[in-house]
């Protein structure tokens, strides 16, 4: 059998392992962490709070993936109707805001609708960036008060500096009738690309991987330091060297190309232009569960430190002790646009203070758990540099026969099911690369 290696044990890595096992191949899977799962991992903290690494839910409509995940948790999952809301200047409109203007200040609602109508009457203009798309879709007032502000907090750059390649179904473009209905009625329809989602009953989101773990020969605490693509040998910080016939990587592209021996300067420069956000996750557990009716809340005000909140105890009863609640706050940074400095724990107090300002935490609440972690890689930023830089980096990896997958390998905006299928596709590519060579070269692990 060919010697197949998968770098990373997240959702994409196990997607690759799943596809390889269909061919009777058990890959060796390396991970620098002491645990498998990557960003799919879940952690338990005393006195019994479970937090995922960021907000993870499964809302795929792909029945094959639904069945795979359900089987992995022995059909023990919650099916939940999603509830999303927003915070803007002390108001809590439902999500998406463009369909729920009712209750916002009257002058704001009137100006939003007037601009929306005015924009519809203008001749169609070319869309060159995300800013153009927002104004054409919603009018200038709504665009500036809501999505442009959120863009600066979540993507760390301006809408003018972003493409529209990432949008898909993520932002709903309403009709005038829908905007008007949401302005005059507090009970307008809840239209969103997510209506229901699934979440494991026990163990957090990482439980969705439990039946996939035996698909690979997993080697934890193996930090990759270099790749020799000519001899097809990997070197790790612990001194191990290992060969491969097929290499599938979910390692973030900027890190990956720096570890490849002989990477040309133009490829290194292109990788340096790839932008992503980093994130400090602040996890809070308190002594009551009635914190919010929403599963997730979006924050537009730029003087609120966090961009988004999740409430893990609302996903499964097992995520918090009985009668207690949990909050996960996301504070974003970017090496390219807003570098992070200091320690993750520096953000615990600011998050708690802003939770009190928003009314989600009360002075009498008892905080039972608080911690913070820094994620160097969070969300891909689709700035105007991305497309050309990514083509250069992917072209180089294609020439070397290194298959890539996942959010940070494909460098895309991927949901859970898309990451898993990305790993499957990368495994198929790796097998095609192997078949195209004159014959598999057997390299034994040193």
URVENFEN-V104962 format. One record per pair of residues at least 4 apart in sequence whose C-alpha atoms are under 6 Angstrom apart, sorted by the first residue. I is the first residue (numbers start at 0). J is the second residue. Records with the same first field share a line. If there is no record, write none. Layout:
# URVENFEN-V104962
I = J, J
This chain:
# URVENFEN-V104962
1 = 244
2 = 243, 244
3 = 26, 243, 244, 245
4 = 26, 27, 28, 246
5 = 28, 247, 248
6 = 28, 29, 248, 249
7 = 12, 29, 30, 249
8 = 12, 35, 36, 37
9 = 36, 37, 39
10 = 419
11 = 405, 418, 419, 422
12 = 422
13 = 17
14 = 419, 422, 423
15 = 422, 423, 426
16 = 214
18 = 423
19 = 24
20 = 24, 25
25 = 215
26 = 215
27 = 215, 216, 217
28 = 216, 217, 218
29 = 218, 221
30 = 219, 221
31 = 220, 221, 222
32 = 219, 220
33 = 219, 220
36 = 40
38 = 52
39 = 205
40 = 205
41 = 50, 51, 203, 205
42 = 49, 50
43 = 48, 49
44 = 48
47 = 319, 320
48 = 318, 319
49 = 318
56 = 198
57 = 196, 197
58 = 196
66 = 70
68 = 207
69 = 74
70 = 74
71 = 207, 209, 210
72 = 207
75 = 200
76 = 198, 199, 200
77 = 197, 198, 200
78 = 196, 197
79 = 195, 196
80 = 194, 195
81 = 194, 195
82 = 293, 294
83 = 94, 293, 295, 296
84 = 92, 93, 94, 296
85 = 91, 92, 296, 297, 298
86 = 90, 91, 298
87 = 299, 300
93 = 99
98 = 178, 181
99 = 181
100 = 181, 182
101 = 181, 182, 183, 185
111 = 140, 141
114 = 118, 138
115 = 137, 138
118 = 138
126 = 131, 132
128 = 159, 161, 162
129 = 158, 161, 162, 163
130 = 158, 159
132 = 136
133 = 137, 142
134 = 138, 139, 142
141 = 145
142 = 146, 147
143 = 147
146 = 150
148 = 299
149 = 153, 299
150 = 154
151 = 155, 156, 157
154 = 380
160 = 382, 383
161 = 381, 382, 383
162 = 381, 382, 383
173 = 177
180 = 184
181 = 187
200 = 315
201 = 317
202 = 206
222 = 235, 236
223 = 235
224 = 234, 235, 236, 258
225 = 233, 234, 258, 259
226 = 232, 233, 258, 259
227 = 231, 232, 260
231 = 242, 243
232 = 241, 242
233 = 240, 241
234 = 239, 240
235 = 239
240 = 445
241 = 444, 445
242 = 442, 443, 444
245 = 429
246 = 401
247 = 402, 403
248 = 403
249 = 403, 404, 405, 408
250 = 255
251 = 407, 408
252 = 408
253 = 270
266 = 392
269 = 388
273 = 385
274 = 380
275 = 378, 379, 380
276 = 332, 333, 377, 378
277 = 331, 332, 333, 374, 375, 376, 377
278 = 330, 331, 332, 373, 374, 377
279 = 329, 330, 343, 372, 373
280 = 328, 329, 371, 372
281 = 327, 328, 370, 371
282 = 326, 327, 369, 370
283 = 325, 326, 368, 369
284 = 324, 325, 366, 367, 368
285 = 323, 324, 365, 366, 367
286 = 323, 365
287 = 322, 323, 324
288 = 322, 323, 324
290 = 359
294 = 309, 310
295 = 308, 309
296 = 307, 308
297 = 307
298 = 306, 307
305 = 328, 329, 330
306 = 329
307 = 329
308 = 327, 328
309 = 326, 327
310 = 325, 326
311 = 325
312 = 318, 319, 324, 325
332 = 337, 338, 339
333 = 337, 338
334 = 338
343 = 371, 372, 373
344 = 371
354 = 359, 360
355 = 359, 360
381 = 385
385 = 389
389 = 393
390 = 394
396 = 401
402 = 425, 429
403 = 408, 425
404 = 408, 409, 421, 422, 425
405 = 409, 418, 421
406 = 410, 411, 413
413 = 417, 418
417 = 421
